[in-house]
Amino acid sequence: MLTPAQLATLRAAILAETNPTAVAARDARADNALADWYNGPSNVDAWSESADARALDEGADYSAFDSVVAGKRAAWDLFLRYAPRDMSRTKNRKVVTDVWGNATAASVAESILQASRVKASRFEVVFAGATTNTGTVSAIKRDVLGPVSVDDISRALNG
């Protein structure tokens, strides 16, 4: 359930939306359709709050692993062991760049960070925090996670 301030923000976003699908749903007060639209994916990358070990591992190119010193290889193993990891946290992204960030493996760090992103829903973009960069990879930190309920859409529009 959203707070009154969040409902006001959502209402402003709904009223300002210009996408024809959202406008038609809003004008018809088809709150279910509007919730479905806001819960759909945007084209905005967000840091995953639960990047699992498989996604992180598949982002790595282990042909560069030989150039990573033994202690950092052990740190990577430990990092994966405690997955899923909240990659919206700077310290978790820093582990990736610390382990993989040397000249030989820097592109591996970039691949892992890219695998640590998800598409934010349109609803989550309404409440997006600042875009943060780690190396050359950027994404938003979601301040409110979806999905949005039909009830919240109705409460926002009735507010």
Buried (B, 14 or more C-beta within 10 A) or exposed (E): EBEEEBBEBBBEBBEEBEEEEBBEBBEEEBBEBBBBBBBBEBEBBBBBBEBEBEBBBEBBEEEBBEEBEEEBBEBBEEBBEEBBBBBBEEEBBEBBBBBBBBEBBBBBBBBBBBBBBBBBBBBBBBBBEEEBEBBEBEBBBBEBEBBBBBEBBBBBBEE
